[in-house]
Each structure stands twice: as C-alpha cells, then as structure tokens.
Amino acid sequence: MGNGVITFSTITYAMKAQSLLQRNGIKADIIKTQDNLLRTCQYRLNVHYAFDKAVGLLAGANITYLIAINGE
C-alpha cells in the first residue's frame, strides 16, 4: 500500500483529515509548509500507507484539500 502527501489550505482541514484517517487506522502527520510564491502557509499531511484509501475517505467526508500526490 502506498504513501503520499495531501496539502490543505488551513490547519482546520488538516486536523479534520488527520483525525478521520486515524479513526480508520491510517497514520498521518501534519507538517506546516510555506508557499513562497503566494506568501501563505499551507499544511501538508504525510500519509504513511493506504494513500488511495485515505483520499477516498476524505472525499466521502467532504474534507477539501488542495492537492494529493501519491508517493508510490
């Protein structure tokens, strides 16, 4: 099962996503990132495994993210 990165515009969405994934047995860590072009902060969720399942769970829960990149 693959790993990957999901980027969010707010810490609230990142925390909701992390909580949902943890409840479903998927480990994910939140990392604060800086978008130098837009000079804004974003939050990255590093998903350690079951990336496709994680993206599906977020879609089912209507948790909005900016981009999801499969690391596999």
C-alpha positions as CSV (number, residue, x, y, z in Angstrom):
1,M,0.0,0.0,0.0
2,G,1.3,3.4,-0.9
3,N,2.2,6.6,0.9
4,G,1.8,10.2,-0.3
5,V,1.2,13.8,0.6
6,I,-2.1,15.7,0.8
7,T,-1.9,19.6,1.0
8,F,-4.6,21.7,2.8
9,S,-5.1,25.5,2.9
10,T,-5.9,25.6,6.6
11,I,-4.9,23.8,9.8
12,T,-8.5,23.0,10.5
13,Y,-8.9,20.9,7.4
14,A,-5.6,19.2,8.0
15,M,-6.6,18.3,11.6
16,K,-10.0,17.0,10.5
17,A,-8.4,14.9,7.9
18,Q,-5.8,13.5,10.3
19,S,-8.5,12.7,12.8
20,L,-10.6,10.9,10.2
21,L,-7.6,8.9,8.9
22,Q,-6.5,7.9,12.4
23,R,-10.1,6.7,13.2
24,N,-9.7,4.5,10.2
25,G,-6.3,3.1,11.1
26,I,-4.2,5.2,8.8
27,K,-1.1,7.0,10.2
28,A,-0.6,10.6,9.0
29,D,1.5,13.5,10.3
30,I,0.8,17.2,9.8
31,I,3.6,19.4,8.6
32,K,3.4,23.2,8.2
33,T,4.7,24.4,4.9
34,Q,5.4,27.8,3.3
35,D,4.2,28.7,-0.2
36,N,6.9,31.3,-1.2
37,L,5.1,32.3,-4.3
38,L,1.8,33.3,-2.6
39,R,3.5,34.0,0.8
40,T,0.9,31.9,2.6
41,C,1.1,29.0,4.9
42,Q,-0.3,25.6,4.0
43,Y,-0.4,22.3,5.8
44,R,0.8,19.0,4.5
45,L,-0.5,15.7,5.7
46,N,2.1,12.9,5.2
47,V,0.2,9.7,4.8
48,H,2.4,6.7,5.6
49,Y,0.3,3.9,3.9
50,A,-3.1,3.3,2.3
51,F,-2.9,6.5,0.4
52,D,-5.7,5.7,-2.1
53,K,-8.0,4.7,0.8
54,A,-7.1,8.0,2.6
55,V,-8.1,10.1,-0.4
56,G,-11.3,8.2,-0.7
57,L,-12.2,8.7,3.0
58,L,-11.6,12.5,2.6
59,A,-13.8,12.6,-0.5
60,G,-16.5,10.7,1.4
61,A,-16.3,13.1,4.3
62,N,-16.3,16.2,2.1
63,I,-12.9,17.4,3.5
64,T,-11.5,19.8,1.0
65,Y,-7.8,19.6,0.1
66,L,-5.6,21.5,-2.5
67,I,-3.6,18.6,-4.0
68,A,-3.0,14.9,-3.3
69,I,0.3,13.4,-4.6
70,N,0.8,9.6,-4.5
71,G,4.3,8.8,-3.5
72,E,4.3,5.3,-4.9
